[in-house]
């Protein structure tokens, strides 16, 4: 959990991260089998950064802001190689060996390199095209102060942390100089930087347990409220009692927290270690808000992945996860949490053998998990210096499904994860299928939670749209469109992945709802759903209602009403009316929308004849004779209309004299 490389000779070969008890894992000293047989819910990323192993010639450093590993050979004289998880193209360069490198980092954007070789100054080198590569140096302003380290807060702003305070500078690369923006005197034991929130945390006072945060943004430095970490017991002597390897800083659910690994609980009835979370707001005082109970002692390390606090335990070579959004025991000020899932090891990892393909026919080598050379950085970085690898830690959601049997709690957990959609849909499918079918109350609970997320997103989207349409977005530059996370599961998702297997016909959730209501004789509810537009109008839905007429007669009229509302379903309405022998109604409808001049006479005469009502047939036949007279000046049907059999039928029933005679003007 430490930030900077240790002094030379101590643990430089450990990958530039330092950290013993809190920083790395270890091996099971007693040879006990791991409590991790299957169901591994943590894994190392598939594409790690591979760098040259730390050795007496090659020093390795890690920059938390850019997530880059520096391999510095012979002080840089024989080469510096910089690699990061995001940038697949390494940066390689040489620099003059001016002494042992204590710290090395690029500015954000990799334009300026800063190198600390002494306790009094930092050297700079521009990596800007067409800029001369000449080093320039900045000494710390405070007399007799030693530089503990430095942090880049932007592409041109840097903070020196000394044992007597902090100095905030602007780097002017064209002038190859620095300008002091602000400084603050304060006794410093150690420091920590959270690049995601641009906050530097300083350990002050003799015991080291009073922490002073500073926030940096756009050339400004703000002093936040200091706070005190509660130590397990009153220290016996006046010496540093809070180690930096027992502290971490991370953003969880958008809020900044300081995590304190307390090896012994303050309460006498608890023997295990615990992680205490202090919420660090931008304004106001910091407060202790959460306690994570580890129920064990030993050496631990902390990561934060997907808003989950991950605690690695060296002795058992296992890890546990905590979710502070899940319900815990609240005592009025602090919430106590137990780990969400049983302890499991990180998923076994195979290290590929390096070299040409023809040479590397041998099997990959198993990586030693929880090795003593592992160093952990926030939020999700694990470095193995002895093997030369940098990984990001990842959470696997699929195994969680079988480990968290309470479906309601499982859904609360999954809905907060980034890549949750397909796992949630898989859980829903399992609940509705044999042999793991859930009870109706459990299914209802899960669907309520999904609907709550969907409703929350729709309301946020609606509010955003209203603000934009009202023209108020310009006056509120911070206004952002709601992000549709994977927790937002809509009707299409649910139908495609869960409900479609339960019906042979392809229809959506609304159609499934209608069938279910009819099967249970809930016609009044169906009527209300349609009347108040709970079920959206659509042609397939209207056709489904028509098919239900034999079971529920009013469905016919409900279908027609829906088709009329759609206004693009005129042909369907005519077909429906003709199929019910409501020929006059169909004719009135088509006249009402002005389409009677182009309709097929034969279609209507067919329907009238099938109705076996002579007067109806007479009325329809006469209507089309009159249309022919009006349009063509002759009441007779043309051969193209194929109405010969209907003319013959009319003569048989009513006589030839009943045919309409042409009229001339």
C-alpha positions in Angstrom: 0.0 0.0 0.0 3.0 2.4 0.1 3.4 4.9 -2.7 7.1 5.4 -3.4 10.1 3.1 -3.8 12.0 2.4 -0.5 15.5 3.7 0.1 18.2 1.9 -1.8 19.3 -1.3 -0.3 16.1 -1.9 1.6 13.5 -3.3 -0.8 14.3 -1.7 -4.2 14.1 -5.2 -5.7 10.5 -5.4 -4.6 9.3 -3.3 -7.5 9.5 0.2 -6.2 6.5 -0.1 -3.9 7.8 -1.0 -0.5 5.3 -2.1 2.0 5.5 -5.1 4.3 2.5 -6.0 6.5 0.0 -3.8 4.8 1.5 -3.6 1.4 1.9 -7.2 0.2 0.6 -10.6 0.6 2.7 -13.7 1.5 2.8 -17.4 1.6 0.9 -19.7 3.8 3.6 -20.4 6.5 1.9 -23.4 8.0 1.3 -25.2 4.7 -2.5 -25.2 5.2 -4.6 -25.7 2.0 -6.2 -22.5 0.7 -9.9 -21.8 1.4 -10.4 -21.2 -2.3 -11.5 -24.4 -3.9 -13.6 -23.0 -6.8 -15.8 -19.9 -7.0 -12.9 -17.5 -7.4 -14.5 -14.0 -7.7 -11.2 -12.1 -8.1 -8.8 -12.3 -11.0 -5.7 -10.7 -12.4 -6.2 -9.0 -15.7 -5.4 -11.1 -18.8 -3.0 -8.6 -20.4 -0.6 -7.4 -17.7 2.3 -5.0 -18.2 5.6 -7.0 -18.4 8.8 -5.2 -17.3 12.4 -6.1 -16.5 12.7 -7.6 -13.1 14.2 -5.5 -10.3 17.8 -6.4 -9.7 21.0 -4.6 -8.5 21.4 -2.9 -11.9 17.7 -2.3 -12.7 15.6 -0.2 -10.3 11.8 -0.3 -10.7 9.4 2.5 -9.8 5.6 2.9 -10.1 3.7 6.2 -10.8 0.2 6.0 -9.4 -1.2 8.9 -11.4 -0.3 7.7 -14.8 -0.3 4.0 -13.8 3.2 3.5 -15.3 6.1 1.3 -14.4 9.6 2.8 -14.8 12.5 0.4 -15.3 15.7 2.5 -14.7 19.0 0.8 -15.6 22.3 2.2 -14.2 20.6 5.5 -13.2 19.2 5.8 -16.7 22.6 5.8 -18.5 21.9 2.4 -20.1 18.2 3.1 -20.6 14.8 3.9 -19.0 11.7 2.0 -20.2 8.2 3.2 -19.2 5.2 1.0 -19.6 1.5 1.5 -18.6 -1.7 -0.6 -18.7 -3.4 1.9 -21.0 -0.5 2.7 -23.3 0.7 -0.4 -25.1 3.7 1.4 -26.8 6.5 1.8 -24.2 8.5 5.0 -23.9 12.3 4.4 -24.0 15.0 6.9 -23.5 18.4 7.4 -21.9 19.5 10.0 -19.4 22.8 11.0 -17.8 23.6 9.1 -14.7 23.8 11.9 -12.1 23.4 9.6 -9.1 20.9 7.2 -7.8 17.3 7.8 -8.7 14.9 8.1 -5.7 11.7 8.9 -7.6 10.8 9.3 -11.3 7.4 10.3 -12.8 6.0 11.8 -16.0 3.6 14.8 -15.9 0.0 14.0 -16.9 0.3 13.6 -20.7 4.0 12.5 -20.6 5.3 15.9 -21.7 7.7 16.6 -18.8 9.8 14.1 -16.8 10.6 14.8 -13.1 13.5 12.9 -11.4 14.5 13.1 -7.8 18.1 12.1 -7.0 18.8 14.1 -3.8 16.8 15.1 -0.7 17.0 18.8 -1.7 16.0 19.1 -5.4 14.1 17.6 -8.3 15.4 17.6 -11.9 13.2 18.2 -15.0 13.5 17.1 -18.6 11.1 18.2 -21.4 9.7 15.6 -23.8 8.1 18.2 -26.1 8.8 18.0 -29.9 11.4 20.5 -31.1 12.3 21.3 -27.4 16.0 21.0 -26.4 16.4 18.0 -24.0 18.3 19.9 -21.3 17.7 19.2 -17.7 16.7 22.0 -15.3 16.5 21.8 -11.5 14.3 23.1 -8.7 15.4 23.1 -5.1 12.9 23.0 -2.3 12.4 26.5 -0.8 12.3 25.6 2.8 15.8 25.6 4.4 17.0 22.4 6.0 14.0 20.5 4.6 14.2 17.1 3.0 12.0 16.2 0.0 10.0 13.1 0.8 8.6 12.9 -2.7 6.6 14.7 -5.3 3.2 14.5 -7.2 2.1 15.8 -10.5 -1.4 17.2 -10.2 -1.7 18.3 -13.9 0.4 18.4 -17.1 2.3 21.4 -15.7 1.7 21.5 -12.0 3.7 19.6 -9.4 3.8 19.4 -5.6 7.0 18.8 -3.5 6.3 17.1 -0.2 9.0 17.8 2.4 9.4 16.8 6.0 8.5 20.5 6.8 5.5 21.1 4.5 4.4 21.2 0.9 5.4 23.4 -2.1 3.1 23.8 -5.0 4.8 24.8 -8.3 3.9 25.6 -11.9 6.4 24.2 -14.4 7.2 26.5 -17.3 8.8 24.1 -19.9 9.6 26.8 -22.5 11.6 28.8 -19.9 12.9 25.6 -18.2 12.0 26.9 -14.8 9.4 26.6 -12.1 7.2 29.2 -10.4 6.1 28.8 -6.8 2.3 29.1 -6.6 1.8 28.4 -2.9 3.5 26.7 0.1 2.4 25.5 3.5 4.6 24.8 6.5 3.7 21.7 8.5 5.7 18.8 10.0 5.2 15.8 7.8 6.0 12.1 8.7 4.8 10.6 5.4 2.3 11.4 2.7 -0.2 9.8 0.3 -1.7 10.9 -3.0 -5.0 10.0 -4.6 -4.7 11.1 -8.2 -8.5 10.4 -9.0 -9.5 13.2 -6.5 -6.3 15.3 -6.6 -5.9 15.1 -2.8 -2.6 14.8 -0.9 -2.8 13.4 2.6 -0.1 14.4 5.1 0.6 12.5 8.4 1.4 15.0 11.1 2.2 15.2 14.8 4.5 12.9 16.8 2.2 9.9 16.7 1.4 10.5 13.1 -2.3 9.9 13.5 -3.5 13.5 12.7 -4.0 13.6 8.9 -4.1 16.9 6.9 -5.5 16.7 3.4 -4.9 19.2 0.6 -6.9 19.5 -2.6 -5.4 20.7 -5.9 -7.3 22.0 -8.9 -6.4 24.4 -11.8 -3.5 26.1 -10.1 -5.2 26.4 -6.6 -4.3 24.6 -3.4 -7.1 24.2 -0.8 -6.5 23.1 2.8 -9.3 20.7 3.9 -10.2 19.9 7.5 -7.7 17.8 9.3 -8.8 14.8 11.3 -7.5 12.3 13.8 -7.3 8.5 13.3 -8.4 6.6 16.4 -5.5 4.3 17.3 -6.3 0.9 18.8 -5.0 1.9 22.2 -3.1 4.7 23.9 0.5 4.5 22.7 3.1 3.7 25.3 5.7 6.0 24.0 5.7 9.2 22.0 6.8 7.8 18.7 5.2 7.4 15.3 2.3 5.0 15.8 0.5 5.2 12.4 2.3 3.7 9.5 1.5 4.7 5.9 1.2 1.0 5.0 -1.9 0.8 7.2 -3.5 3.7 5.3 -5.0 3.9 1.9 -7.0 6.5 0.0 -9.6 5.7 -2.6 -12.8 6.9 -4.3 -15.8 4.6 -3.5 -19.2 5.4 -5.1 -17.9 8.8 -6.1 -16.8 9.8 -2.5 -13.3 10.0 -1.2 -12.4 7.8 1.7 -9.4 7.2 3.9 -9.1 3.5 4.8 -7.3 2.6 8.0 -6.2 -1.0 8.6 -6.6 -1.3 12.4 -4.9 -4.6 13.4 -6.6 -4.7 16.8 -10.2 -3.6 17.5 -10.8 -0.9 20.1 -13.5 -3.1 21.6 -12.3 -5.8 24.0 -14.8 -8.5 22.8 -13.3 -8.5 19.2 -9.9 -9.9 18.5 -9.8 -9.6 14.7 -8.5 -6.7 12.7 -10.8 -4.3 10.9 -10.7 -1.6 8.2 -12.1 1.8 9.3 -13.4 4.1 6.6 -13.2 7.9 7.1 -15.3 9.9 4.6 -13.3 12.9 3.4 -15.7 15.5 1.9 -14.5 18.5 -0.1 -16.2 20.8 2.5 -16.8 20.1 6.1 -15.1 17.7 8.6 -14.1 14.2 8.0 -16.2 11.5 9.8 -15.7 7.8 10.5 -18.6 6.2 8.6 -17.9 2.5 8.1 -16.1 -0.4 9.8 -15.2 -3.5 7.9 -14.8 -6.6 10.1 -12.0 -8.9 9.0 -12.5 -11.5 11.8 -8.8 -12.5 11.6 -5.4 -11.2 12.3 -2.1 -11.2 10.3 -0.8 -9.3 7.3 -3.2 -7.6 5.0 -3.3 -5.5 1.8 -6.1 -3.3 0.4 -7.5 -2.7 -3.1 -10.6 -1.0 -4.3 -12.2 -2.5 -7.5 -15.6 -1.6 -8.9 -16.5 0.3 -5.7 -15.7 -2.8 -3.6 -13.1 -2.8 -0.9 -10.9 -5.9 -1.4 -8.8 -7.1 1.6 -6.0 -9.6 0.9 -4.8 -11.9 3.7 -1.3 -13.1 3.5 -1.4 -16.1 5.9 -4.4 -17.9 4.3 -3.7 -16.6 0.7 -7.3 -15.5 0.4 -9.2 -12.3 -0.2 -12.6 -10.9 0.9 -14.7 -8.1 -0.5 -16.9 -5.5 1.2 -19.7 -3.4 -0.3 -20.5 -0.3 1.8 -23.7 0.2 -0.1 -25.1 -3.0 1.3 -27.0 -2.9 4.6 -24.9 -3.3 7.8 -25.3 -2.8 11.5 -25.8 1.0 12.1 -25.1 2.3 15.6 -26.2 5.9 14.9 -22.9 7.1 13.4 -21.0 4.2 12.0 -22.1 1.1 9.9 -20.4 -2.2 10.6 -20.1 -4.5 7.7 -19.2 -8.2 7.3 -17.6 -9.4 4.1 -20.1 -10.1 1.3 -18.8 -13.5 0.2 -16.7 -16.2 1.8 -12.9 -15.9 1.5 -11.5 -17.0 -1.8 -8.1 -17.0 -3.5 -7.5 -14.9 -6.5 -8.0 -17.0 -9.6 -4.9 -19.0 -10.5 -2.8 -17.2 -13.1 -0.4 -18.7 -15.7 2.7 -16.7 -16.7 3.5 -17.3 -20.4 7.1 -18.2 -21.1 8.8 -15.3 -23.0 10.7 -15.7 -26.3 10.0 -16.7 -29.9 7.1 -19.1 -30.5 9.5 -21.8 -31.7 11.3 -21.7 -28.4 8.3 -21.4 -26.1 6.6 -24.7 -26.6 6.9 -25.4 -22.8 3.9 -24.9 -20.6 3.2 -21.5 -18.9 4.5 -21.2 -15.4 2.0 -20.8 -12.5 2.2 -17.4 -10.9 2.9 -17.5 -7.2 -0.2 -15.7 -5.8 0.1 -13.6 -2.6 3.8 -13.7 -3.0 6.0 -11.7 -0.5 7.3 -9.7 -3.4 3.8 -8.4 -4.3 3.2 -4.7 -3.8 -0.3 -3.3 -3.9 -1.3 0.2 -5.1 -4.6 2.0 -5.2 -7.1 1.5 -6.5 -6.6 -1.9 -8.2 -2.9 -2.4 -9.0 -0.8 -5.4 -8.0 2.9 -5.5 -8.9 5.2 -8.5 -8.7 8.7 -7.2 -8.8 10.4 -10.6 -8.7 8.5 -11.7 -11.8 8.3 -8.4 -13.6 4.5 -8.0 -13.9 1.9 -5.3 -13.2 -1.7 -6.4 -13.1 -5.0 -4.7 -12.5 -7.3 -6.6 -10.2 -10.8 -7.5 -11.5 -14.0 -8.8 -10.0 -15.7 -11.7 -11.7 -19.5 -11.6 -11.1 -20.5 -15.1 -12.4 -19.1 -17.0 -9.4 -20.9 -14.6 -7.0 -24.3 -15.9 -8.1 -23.6 -19.3 -6.5 -22.0 -17.9 -3.4 -24.6 -15.3 -2.5 -27.8 -17.3 -2.1 -30.1 -14.5 -0.9 -31.4 -13.3 -4.3 -32.5 -9.9 -2.9 -29.0 -9.2 -1.5 -27.5 -10.7 -4.7 -29.4 -8.2 -6.8 -28.5 -5.3 -4.5 -24.8 -6.3 -5.0 -25.0 -6.9 -8.8 -26.9 -3.7 -9.6 -23.9 -1.6 -8.3 -21.4 -3.3 -10.5 -20.2 -2.0 -13.9 -20.6 -5.1 -16.0 -23.7 -6.5 -14.4 -26.4 -6.7 -17.1 -25.8 -10.2 -18.5 -25.3 -11.7 -15.0 -28.5 -10.2 -13.8 -30.5 -11.5 -16.8 -28.9 -14.9 -16.2 -30.1 -14.8 -12.6 -33.6 -13.8 -13.7 -33.7 -16.7 -16.2 -32.5 -19.2 -13.5 -35.2 -18.0 -11.1 -38.0 -18.6 -13.7 -36.7 -22.0 -14.8 -36.5 -25.5 -13.4 -34.9 -26.8 -11.3 -33.9 -23.5 -9.6 -37.3 -21.8 -9.9 -37.7 -19.2 -7.2 -40.8 -18.4 -5.1 -43.2 -15.8 -6.3 -42.2 -13.4 -3.5 -38.5 -13.7 -4.4 -39.2 -13.2 -8.1 -41.3 -10.1 -7.2 -38.5 -8.7 -5.0 -36.0 -9.1 -7.8 -38.2 -7.5 -10.4 -39.1 -4.6 -8.0 -35.4 -3.8 -7.6 -34.9 -3.9 -11.4 -38.0 -1.7 -12.0 -36.7 0.8 -9.3 -33.4 1.2 -11.2 -35.2 1.6 -14.6 -37.7 4.1 -13.1 -34.8 6.1 -11.5 -33.1 6.3 -14.9 -36.3 7.3 -16.8 -37.1 10.0 -14.3 -33.5 11.4 -14.5 -33.7 11.3 -18.3 -37.1 13.1 -18.2 -35.8 15.8 -15.9 -32.7 16.4 -18.0 -34.9 16.6 -21.2 -37.2 19.1 -19.5 -34.3 21.3 -18.5 -32.7 21.2 -22.0 -36.1 22.0 -23.7 -36.7 24.9 -21.3 -33.3 26.3 -22.3 -31.9 26.2 -18.8 -28.9 24.0 -19.6 -26.8 27.0 -20.6 -27.1 28.5 -17.1 -26.1 25.2 -15.6 -22.8 24.0 -17.2 -22.5 21.2 -14.7 -25.7 19.6 -16.0 -25.0 16.2 -17.6 -27.2 13.7 -19.4 -27.9 10.7 -17.1 -25.6 7.8 -17.9 -27.4 4.6 -18.8 -25.5 2.1 -16.8 -25.8 -1.7 -17.2 -28.1 -1.7 -14.2 -30.8 -0.2 -16.4 -32.7 -3.2 -17.8 -35.6 -2.5 -20.1 -38.4 -4.5 -21.7 -36.4 -5.5 -24.7 -33.5 -6.9 -22.5 -35.9 -8.9 -20.4 -37.8 -10.3 -23.3 -34.8 -11.2 -25.4 -32.8 -12.9 -22.6 -35.4 -14.1 -20.1 -39.0 -14.3 -21.2 -38.8 -15.3 -24.9 -38.2 -18.9 -23.9 -41.6 -19.2 -22.3 -43.6 -18.7 -25.5 -43.5 -20.1 -29.0 -44.7 -16.9 -30.6 -42.4 -13.9 -30.7 -44.0 -11.2 -28.6 -42.9 -8.7 -26.0 -43.6 -8.4 -22.4 -46.9 -6.6 -22.9 -48.3 -9.5 -24.8 -47.2 -11.9 -22.2 -48.9 -9.8 -19.6 -52.2 -9.8 -21.6 -52.2 -13.6 -21.9 -51.5 -14.0 -18.3 -54.4 -11.7 -17.3 -56.8 -13.5 -19.6 -55.7 -17.0 -18.3 -56.5 -15.8 -14.8 -59.8 -14.2 -15.9 -58.5 -10.7 -14.8 -60.4 -9.0 -17.5 -61.2 -5.9 -15.4 -57.5 -5.4 -14.9 -56.8 -5.9 -18.6 -59.4 -3.3 -19.4 -57.7 -0.8 -17.0 -54.2 -1.5 -18.4 -55.5 -0.7 -21.9 -57.7 2.2 -20.9 -54.8 4.0 -18.9 -52.2 3.0 -21.5 -50.1 0.9 -19.2 -49.8 -1.3 -22.2 -48.6 0.7 -25.2 -50.6 0.5 -28.5 -49.1 -1.6 -31.3 -50.5 -3.5 -34.3 -49.3 -6.9 -32.9 -51.0 -6.2 -29.6 -54.2 -5.2 -31.4 -54.1 -8.5 -33.4 -53.5 -10.4 -30.1 -56.6 -8.8 -28.6 -58.7 -9.8 -31.7 -57.6 -13.4 -31.2 -58.9 -13.3 -27.7 -62.5 -12.3 -28.7 -63.9 -15.8 -28.3 -62.7 -15.8 -24.6 -63.4 -12.2 -23.9 -65.8 -10.6 -26.4 -65.0 -6.9 -25.6 -61.5 -7.6 -26.8 -62.8 -7.0 -30.4 -63.7 -3.4 -29.6 -60.6 -2.8 -27.6 -58.6 -3.9 -30.6 -60.4 -1.6 -33.0 -60.0 1.3 -30.6 -56.3 0.6 -30.4 -56.0 0.4 -34.2 -57.8 3.7 -34.6 -55.4 5.4 -32.1 -52.4 4.1 -34.1 -53.8 6.0 -37.2 -51.4 4.0 -39.4 -53.5 0.8 -39.2 -56.4 1.7 -41.5 -56.0 -1.4 -43.7 -55.9 -3.7 -40.7 -59.1 -2.1 -39.3 -60.9 -2.7 -42.6 -59.7 -6.3 -42.7 -60.9 -6.9 -39.1 -64.4 -5.5 -39.8 -64.8 -7.5 -43.0 -63.7 -10.7 -41.3 -66.5 -10.1 -38.8 -69.0 -9.5 -41.7 -69.4 -5.9 -40.5 -69.3 -4.7 -44.2 -71.3 -1.5 -43.7 -69.1 -0.5 -40.7 -66.0 -1.1 -42.8 -67.4 1.0 -45.6 -68.4 3.8 -43.3 -64.9 3.8 -41.8 -63.1 3.9 -45.2 -65.4 6.7 -46.3 -64.6 8.6 -43.1 -60.9 8.6 -43.9 -61.5 9.4 -47.6 -60.3 6.2 -49.0 -63.5 4.9 -50.7 -62.5 5.8 -54.2 -59.6 3.5 -54.3 -60.8 0.4 -52.4 -61.4 -2.9 -54.1 -65.1 -3.5 -54.9 -64.6 -7.2 -55.2 -63.3 -7.5 -51.6 -66.4 -5.8 -50.2 -68.8 -7.7 -52.4 -67.1 -11.0 -51.4 -67.7 -10.1 -47.8 -71.3 -9.0 -48.4 -72.1 -12.2 -50.2 -70.6 -14.4 -47.5 -72.8 -12.6 -45.0 -75.8 -14.2 -46.7 -77.8 -11.0 -46.4 -79.4 -10.1 -49.7 -80.3 -6.5 -48.7 -76.7 -6.0 -47.5 -75.4 -7.3 -50.8 -77.8 -4.9 -52.7 -76.7 -1.9 -50.6 -72.9 -2.6 -51.2 -73.5 -3.4 -54.9 -75.4 -0.2 -55.4 -72.7 1.8 -53.6 -70.0 0.7 -56.0 -72.3 1.2 -59.1 -72.8 4.8 -57.9 -69.0 5.1 -57.4 -68.4 3.8 -61.0 -70.9 6.3 -62.4 -69.3 9.2 -60.5 -65.7 8.3 -61.4 -66.2 7.0 -65.0 -69.6 8.1 -66.1 -70.8 4.5 -66.3 -72.1 2.3 -63.4 -70.8 -0.9 -64.9 -67.7 -2.7 -63.5 -64.6 -2.9 -65.7 -63.1 -6.3 -66.5 -60.1 -5.5 -64.3 -62.3 -5.4 -61.2 -63.1 -9.1 -61.6 -66.7 -8.6 -60.4 -68.5 -10.7 -63.1 -69.7 -13.4 -60.7 -71.2 -10.7 -58.4 -73.0 -9.0 -61.3 -74.5 -12.4 -62.3 -75.5 -13.1 -58.7 -77.2 -9.6 -58.5 -79.2 -10.3 -61.7 -80.3 -13.7 -60.3 -81.6 -12.2 -57.0 -82.9 -8.8 -58.1 -83.3 -9.1 -61.9 -81.5 -7.4 -64.7 -83.8 -4.4 -64.5 -82.4 -3.7 -61.0 -79.0 -2.8 -62.5 -78.3 0.9 -62.5 -78.6 2.6 -65.9 -76.0 5.0 -67.1 -76.9 8.6 -66.8 -75.8 11.3 -69.1 -75.5 15.0 -68.4 
